Structure formats: structure tokens, C-alpha cells
Amino acid sequence: MSGTPSTGYPVNTFGIDSTKRYQIVAQTICERITVQENYDSANPPSADLLVAQPAGGTQALVSKGVPFVFTPQGKWFYPTNIVGDIETVSGSITLQQVESQSI
């Protein structure tokens, strides 16, 4: 496939917990997808994450408040690509998914 990145990259938020692995799915043509707990100064991060790339692969522990960046094997992720999966170690949180070009 070929393509170029979109403009106006989306920021999606959705809930996850420790009951299953949630798929991270690209929404646009992008070079990276950053995921992290959706938090602010009034509501600090509360959960460690287990992240795998590719989906179903070996999970890595990501400490609460630390973002994780999915990067493609090739140049781009394309809409509907399942790029990996994520779950919390315990509890439930709101996750933020940001798609962008590489820096």
C-alpha cells in the first residue's frame, strides 16, 4: 500500500481494564500511535499497563503515567491496521490514543 499522512490527526479516548487485551487500531494513515492513560493534574495516572506489539505478542510492562509508542514495521500504519494491544495490570482507566507523524 502507499499513502501519505493525514492532517488533523485524531485523539481518541476509550476505557480499558485488566479483564482482556484491547486492540489498538489505526484510524488514519500515520507513522506512530502513542497511548497513555488520560490524566491531568487533578486526576493523576493510576494504573500500570501491559502493552504488546504485535497484538497477541509478549507484553511489556509500562509504568503508570508513561506513554507507549507503537511504530510500524514499514513506513505507515493504515486505517483499520491492528497495531498491538493493551490492558491494565489492575483496575480500569480511560486511555488516550494519539496518531501522528514521527518526530
Backbone torsions as a table, in degrees:
resi	resn	phi	psi	omega
1	MET	NA	152.5	175.0
2	SER	-127.8	164.1	179.6
3	GLY	169.2	172.7	176.3
4	THR	-128.5	158.5	-176.5
5	PRO	-67.5	152.7	175.9
6	SER	-79.6	170.0	169.6
7	THR	-107.7	159.4	-179.3
8	GLY	67.7	55.5	-177.5
9	TYR	-58.9	140.3	-177.7
10	PRO	-78.8	153.3	168.9
11	VAL	-120.1	115.5	-179.5
12	ASN	-110.4	144.0	173.4
13	THR	-124.8	143.0	177.9
14	PHE	-159.2	158.0	-178.5
15	GLY	-84.6	142.8	172.9
16	ILE	-137.4	163.3	176.0
17	ASP	-149.8	-165.5	-175.6
18	SER	-96.9	11.0	-176.4
19	THR	-85.4	-19.2	-179.5
20	LYS	-162.9	168.9	173.3
21	ARG	-85.0	127.4	178.6
22	TYR	-98.6	130.0	-179.7
23	GLN	-73.1	138.9	171.4
24	ILE	-98.2	117.7	-173.9
25	VAL	-118.0	127.4	177.6
26	ALA	-65.3	139.2	178.1
27	GLN	-103.9	-21.8	-176.6
28	THR	-136.6	174.5	167.9
29	ILE	-78.0	119.2	-176.5
30	CYS	-151.2	166.4	-178.9
31	GLU	-101.7	-12.4	177.7
32	ARG	-160.6	153.5	176.1
33	ILE	-130.0	120.3	179.2
34	THR	-102.9	131.7	176.5
35	VAL	-123.8	143.0	174.5
36	GLN	-164.5	163.7	176.0
37	GLU	-61.6	138.9	178.7
38	ASN	-83.6	100.2	-175.7
39	TYR	-135.4	168.6	175.2
40	ASP	-148.1	-174.5	-175.4
41	SER	-65.7	-26.0	178.7
42	ALA	-83.2	-23.9	-178.9
43	ASN	-131.9	87.0	-176.1
44	PRO	-67.4	162.2	178.8
45	PRO	-58.8	146.3	-172.9
46	SER	-129.9	-6.7	-174.2
47	ALA	-138.4	137.7	168.1
48	ASP	-76.0	152.5	-176.7
49	LEU	-118.1	153.3	169.6
50	LEU	-115.4	120.1	-173.1
51	VAL	-124.2	139.8	177.8
52	ALA	-132.3	137.5	170.8
53	GLN	-138.7	115.0	5.7
54	PRO	-77.4	171.2	177.2
55	ALA	-55.4	136.2	-178.8
56	GLY	84.9	-5.2	-179.8
57	GLY	-78.5	-173.8	177.7
58	THR	-65.8	132.2	-177.6
59	GLN	-84.9	144.2	174.3
60	ALA	-111.4	142.3	177.7
61	LEU	-82.6	129.4	177.1
62	VAL	-120.2	121.6	-177.8
63	SER	-65.2	149.0	-178.5
64	LYS	-55.2	138.1	179.7
65	GLY	85.8	-9.1	-178.5
66	VAL	-96.2	127.9	177.6
67	PRO	-74.4	157.2	173.6
68	PHE	-123.0	136.8	-178.1
69	VAL	-113.1	120.1	172.4
70	PHE	-85.8	133.2	177.0
71	THR	-125.0	143.2	-176.4
72	PRO	-75.7	159.1	173.4
73	GLN	-67.7	-39.6	177.1
74	GLY	-99.0	-146.2	-177.6
75	LYS	-81.6	-35.9	-170.2
76	TRP	-132.3	155.3	158.7
77	PHE	-95.7	148.1	178.2
78	TYR	-118.9	154.4	179.0
79	PRO	-50.9	136.7	-178.8
80	THR	79.5	-3.9	173.8
81	ASN	-63.3	130.3	172.0
82	ILE	-87.0	112.5	-170.9
83	VAL	-95.0	-17.3	-179.2
84	GLY	170.7	-166.9	175.6
85	ASP	-144.0	166.2	-174.1
86	ILE	-152.5	150.1	172.0
87	GLU	-154.9	164.7	175.5
88	THR	-86.4	158.0	173.5
89	VAL	-69.3	-41.3	174.3
90	SER	-157.3	153.3	178.7
91	GLY	80.5	-175.7	179.9
92	SER	-127.8	150.3	-178.8
93	ILE	-144.6	170.6	167.6
94	THR	-99.8	127.6	-177.2
95	LEU	-102.5	143.4	175.9
96	GLN	-110.6	131.3	178.3
97	GLN	-118.4	119.8	-178.4
98	VAL	-120.2	124.1	178.9
99	GLU	-102.5	137.9	-175.6
100	SER	-159.7	177.0	170.4
101	GLN	-83.3	159.2	176.8
102	SER	-67.4	154.5	177.5
103	ILE	-96.3	NA	NA
